[in-house]
Amino acid sequence: MRECFLHTYRCRLTFAKQPMNSLLHKTGCTFAATARAAHLAVLLCSVLTAPAMATDIPIGDAANYAVLYSGQGSGTQLSISNVTINGNIGVGGTASVADSGPSSLGGRVDFSAANTGQFHNTNGGNVGPTKVNYSQSNVTADLSLLRTLSDNLGGVAGTSVSLLNAATQTINAASGQLYTSQGVTYRVFNISSVQDQNGQILTINGDGSGAPVVFNFQGSANLQGAINLAGLTDDQVLWNFTGGSNGSSGPTLSLNNNASSHPAQYWHGTLLDPNGAVSLVNANLDGRVFGGGIYNMQIVSGDTINAPPSHQIPEPATPFLLLAGTILMWLARRAPGKRR
């Protein structure tokens, strides 16, 4: 680049001293230098505007589901009533699904087991599912991957934080413990207590690098209130309930943010509890819910679950690149061929 600018300067001096019959030859270098500057400016602009891929929680094929129910044990059931689920549902083990409605299921229902009549639609006003599939081995594989992920992240000594009983609360992901596993770097927090209430809003600010955020729970919790994500997506936040084994003796996960009274407020992220009971009651969730172990799972009483779409997060350009782009554009405008 330095040589290009020096070349442009020399061309200007030569241009002033040469007779008319050599002007066409000499002005060629000016135009070439101007073109180089403009080309570099365009390249910098493309760097400034190109989006960078965010790093999601690595859940593999489970990203195709809004709900994955473990369904371990005998006679277990996923109960659905008066809900809207925009996404697919996967059911492990030999568990059944009872949809007493009125419900709207915007995706399919996939059972890992063969068809034994385990899907029960008992309300003529129900909408969906789009299809019911059986003998879906990917459901079992997905649930296994999620158990491993929960155990791995649950063992991290994260930064301690409480969900406060306050109208608003802010957690900056940059204060979370850095932890890298299988090429993914996380920000990890350990939840020491849960005191949030309906109508309260927790804001989570991303660290600017696109790192996903994990909140580990060692005990049972009834989650309320709403989440506001800044610089993060739903698939970059994991609420991980740890403890227990083989689908039992884990903490209980409940979400009830009083959706009927706060219809515009949503919890965000993936709820994961492989070894404990899971229930969503009168709740709004933009994200996913996985787990349930050997216990019955309930998704009832006015819930809305929206599975996240694919996405990108554009990262802000650095001030240096902005300044460099401005300088190059100025040089292009100042070239002799552009003067009037």
C-alpha atoms as one frame of an Amber mdcrd trajectory, in Angstrom:
protein
   0.000   0.000   0.000   2.887   2.410   0.829   4.350   1.871  -2.624   0.957
   2.582  -4.186   0.667   5.933  -2.402   4.269   6.926  -3.302   3.602   5.942
  -6.889   0.522   8.159  -6.939   2.520  11.119  -5.601   5.267  10.683  -8.199
   2.632  10.489 -10.934   1.215  13.839  -9.835   4.611  15.522 -10.137   5.246
  13.936 -13.535   1.811  14.933 -14.715   2.519  18.631 -14.022   5.801  18.585
 -15.997   4.838  16.595 -19.087   3.618  17.957 -22.427   0.159  17.080 -23.738
   1.350  14.221 -25.974   2.384  12.195 -22.917  -0.598  12.971 -20.690  -2.573
   9.865 -21.605   0.337   7.651 -20.648   1.049   9.448 -17.408  -2.516   9.772
 -16.204  -2.852   6.016 -16.432  -0.883   5.574 -13.210  -3.163   8.069 -11.448
  -6.239   6.183 -12.513  -4.614   2.884 -11.491  -3.753   4.243  -8.045  -7.269
   5.588  -7.666  -8.700   2.216  -8.645  -6.468   0.482  -6.099  -7.624   2.807
  -3.337 -11.272   2.336  -4.266 -10.805  -1.444  -4.419  -9.225  -1.493  -0.974
 -12.061   0.618   0.371 -14.617  -1.829  -1.003 -12.757  -4.744   0.584 -12.725
  -2.983   3.945 -16.420  -2.201   3.652 -17.114  -5.886   3.043 -15.164  -6.727
   6.205 -17.131  -4.148   8.144 -20.517  -5.440   7.035 -19.941  -9.210   6.799
 -21.792 -11.051   9.608 -19.896 -13.483  11.830 -21.457 -16.767  12.823 -22.532
 -16.972  16.438 -21.459 -19.971  18.511 -24.545 -21.909  19.584 -24.788 -24.427
  22.392 -23.697 -27.642  20.583 -26.877 -29.719  20.773 -26.562 -31.358  17.358
 -29.717 -32.848  15.878 -31.652 -31.809  19.004 -31.760 -28.341  17.421 -34.589
 -29.758  15.274 -36.854 -29.952  18.341 -38.740 -27.576  20.583 -39.414 -30.359
  23.115 -37.448 -33.547  23.816 -38.922 -35.712  26.559 -36.721 -38.440  28.035
 -39.657 -40.798  28.664 -37.573 -43.213  30.711 -39.186 -45.792  32.956 -42.537
 -47.524  32.577 -45.851 -45.807  31.910 -44.432 -42.291  31.646 -46.351 -39.615
  29.781 -46.029 -36.176  28.236 -49.253 -34.283  28.943 -50.211 -31.420  26.619
 -53.201 -29.172  27.199 -54.176 -25.711  25.968 -50.771 -24.879  24.485 -49.075
 -23.688  21.317 -45.819 -25.384  20.367 -44.109 -24.028  17.279 -41.580 -26.767
  16.633 -41.139 -30.531  16.698 -41.602 -32.813  19.700 -39.429 -35.859  20.374
 -40.339 -38.589  22.854 -37.844 -41.133  24.156 -38.226 -44.522  25.807 -41.698
 -46.040  25.637 -43.497 -42.941  26.882 -46.850 -41.803  25.548 -48.253 -38.381
  24.633 -51.720 -37.242  25.707 -52.970 -34.076  24.003 -56.261 -33.115  25.646
 -56.174 -29.672  24.043 -57.235 -27.362  22.794 -53.695 -27.235  21.444 -51.787
 -26.148  18.360 -48.766 -28.260  17.465 -46.900 -26.664  14.574 -44.477 -29.512
  13.967 -44.297 -33.287  14.019 -44.158 -35.726  16.941 -41.308 -38.265  16.782
 -41.316 -41.343  19.026 -38.179 -43.397  19.521 -40.300 -46.516  20.147 -42.320
 -48.510  17.657 -46.002 -47.738  17.248 -48.061 -49.131  20.112 -50.768 -46.472
  19.940 -48.913 -44.154  22.326 -50.136 -40.903  20.767 -53.515 -39.812  22.147
 -55.384 -36.864  20.660 -58.557 -36.476  22.679 -59.778 -33.074  21.507 -61.370
 -32.568  18.108 -60.373 -28.901  18.213 -56.646 -29.636  18.304 -54.506 -28.376
  15.434 -51.598 -30.594  14.398 -49.234 -32.251  14.689 -48.123 -32.172  11.065
 -47.069 -35.838  11.302 -46.516 -38.585  13.870 -43.433 -40.777  13.368 -42.323
 -43.918  15.187 -39.049 -45.841  15.564 -37.002 -42.652  15.300 -33.556 -43.650
  16.557 -32.260 -40.070  16.382 -34.446 -39.172  19.364 -32.540 -41.640  21.564
 -29.203 -40.388  20.236 -30.208 -36.769  20.848 -31.224 -37.440  24.448 -27.914
 -39.237  25.061 -25.940 -36.287  23.694 -27.895 -33.883  25.906 -27.184 -35.937
  29.043 -23.465 -35.866  28.261 -23.566 -32.126  27.606 -25.413 -31.470  30.872
 -22.929 -33.540  32.899 -19.944 -31.888  31.249 -21.078 -28.300  31.748 -22.589
 -29.027  35.153 -19.156 -29.909  36.518 -17.698 -26.473  35.768 -17.030 -24.162
  38.715 -18.825 -21.160  37.269 -19.215 -17.642  38.604 -21.790 -17.584  41.402
 -24.907 -15.501  40.753 -28.457 -15.232  42.098 -31.685 -14.576  40.242 -32.927
 -11.673  42.336 -36.340 -10.550  43.489 -36.017  -7.207  41.707 -37.955  -5.394
  39.000 -34.883  -5.531  36.783 -31.554  -7.336  36.949 -28.594  -7.398  34.560
 -26.002 -10.132  34.155 -22.981  -9.458  31.957 -21.722 -12.621  30.311 -18.169
 -11.257  30.419 -18.147 -11.873  34.187 -18.822 -15.595  33.698 -16.109 -18.233
  34.071 -14.452 -19.083  30.763 -14.572 -22.774  29.932 -13.587 -24.448  26.670
 -14.688 -27.931  25.658 -14.483 -29.566  22.231 -13.645 -26.279  20.560 -16.489
 -24.277  22.112 -15.737 -21.557  24.664 -18.530 -20.864  27.153 -19.270 -18.313
  29.833 -20.449 -20.320  32.851 -22.435 -19.236  35.904 -23.625 -21.269  38.885
 -27.028 -20.193  40.239 -26.838 -19.911  44.009 -30.482 -18.923  44.606 -33.660
 -18.176  42.675 -35.937 -15.383  43.891 -37.313 -13.934  40.646 -41.005 -13.149
  40.371 -43.567 -12.753  37.604 -43.277  -9.479  35.705 -39.605  -9.020  36.531
 -37.044  -8.776  33.715 -33.536 -10.221  33.683 -31.236  -8.815  30.971 -28.273
 -10.917  29.861 -25.584  -9.072  27.897 -23.310 -11.098  25.613 -19.542 -10.734
  25.998 -19.070  -9.492  22.421 -17.226 -12.595  21.252 -20.306 -14.697  20.472
 -19.592 -17.122  23.339 -22.653 -19.046  24.587 -23.723 -18.653  28.218 -24.508
 -21.471  30.659 -26.401 -21.187  33.945 -26.005 -24.276  36.151 -28.594 -25.166
  38.806 -27.705 -27.657  41.535 -31.183 -27.481  43.094 -34.815 -27.301  42.060
 -36.191 -23.980  40.817 -39.478 -22.407  39.813 -38.472 -19.925  37.123 -40.625
 -16.841  36.712 -40.276 -13.434  35.151 -38.851 -12.758  31.698 -35.495 -12.691
  29.948 -34.095  -9.989  27.674 -31.091 -11.033  25.559 -28.613  -8.435  24.262
 -25.945  -9.688  21.853 -27.119 -13.272  22.314 -29.651 -15.589  20.697 -31.971
 -18.159  22.228 -29.667 -20.997  21.134 -26.717 -19.397  22.937 -28.228 -19.575
  26.433 -28.519 -22.822  28.404 -30.335 -23.267  31.728 -28.758 -26.519  32.900
 -30.203 -28.460  35.853 -27.611 -30.906  37.150 -27.581 -33.739  39.634 -29.083
 -37.192  39.803 -28.346 -39.988  37.368 -30.027 -42.441  35.027 -33.039 -40.163
  34.696 -33.848 -39.887  38.406 -33.103 -37.965  41.620 -32.343 -34.740  39.767
 -33.695 -31.275  40.627 -37.180 -30.221  39.517 -37.485 -27.648  36.744 -40.620
 -25.514  36.640 -41.359 -22.527  34.422 -44.395 -20.366  35.149 -44.027 -16.729
  34.139 -47.789 -16.095  34.236 -48.200 -15.797  30.486 -51.882 -14.935  30.752
 -51.056 -11.752  32.688 -47.776 -10.984  30.880 -48.382 -12.148  27.293 -45.476
 -10.148  25.832 -42.866 -11.418  28.288 -40.869 -14.566  27.454 -38.227 -16.717
  29.026 -35.386 -17.269  26.532 -32.948 -20.113  25.974 -32.778 -23.899  26.304
 -34.068 -25.552  29.482 -32.242 -28.834  30.171 -32.964 -31.247  33.020 -32.083
 -34.861  32.094 -32.673 -36.396  35.539 -35.508 -34.397  37.042 -39.204 -33.645
  36.621 -40.067 -30.871  34.162 -43.225 -28.793  33.943 -44.265 -25.685  32.031
 -47.488 -24.094  33.283 -48.932 -20.835  31.924 -45.504 -20.033  30.495 -44.007
 -18.263  27.494 -40.736 -19.707  26.197 -38.668 -18.663  23.211 -36.312 -21.621
  23.172 -36.402 -25.346  23.873 -37.126 -27.689  26.760 -35.336 -31.041  27.118
 -35.323 -33.744  29.775 -37.822 -35.152  32.252 -36.036 -38.389  33.144 -38.306
 -41.106  34.521 -40.961 -38.579  35.503 -44.090 -37.411  33.728 -43.699 -34.118
  31.876 -46.379 -31.429  31.765 -46.758 -28.665  29.183 -50.139 -27.200  30.074
 -52.386 -24.253  30.864 -51.672 -21.647  28.233 -48.020 -22.283  27.354 -46.437
 -20.954  24.173 -43.123 -22.461  23.033 -41.346 -21.046  19.997 -38.344 -23.041
  18.787 -35.536 -20.708  17.650 -34.780 -20.259  13.949 -31.266 -20.384  12.504
 -29.463 -17.086  12.810 -26.325 -15.001  12.575 -25.045 -12.242  14.840 -23.156
  -9.449  13.083 -20.163  -8.374  15.141 -19.425  -4.636  15.363 -16.389  -3.382
  13.422 -13.442  -1.979  15.319 -12.823   1.783  15.278  -9.513   1.151  13.486
 -11.182  -0.483  10.510 -13.758   2.280  10.330 -10.999   4.894  10.304  -8.999
   3.008   7.675 -12.025   2.751   5.404 -12.722   6.470   5.759  -9.117   7.357
   4.866  -9.110   5.181   1.766 -12.356   6.644   0.536 -10.935  10.152   1.059
  -7.798   9.229  -0.926  -9.928   7.937  -3.758 -11.840  11.213  -3.889  -8.610
  13.283  -3.726  -6.960  11.530  -6.695  -6.107  14.010  -9.541  -8.404  12.215
 -11.990 -11.332  13.058  -9.683 -10.587  16.766  -9.304 -12.801  19.337 -10.953
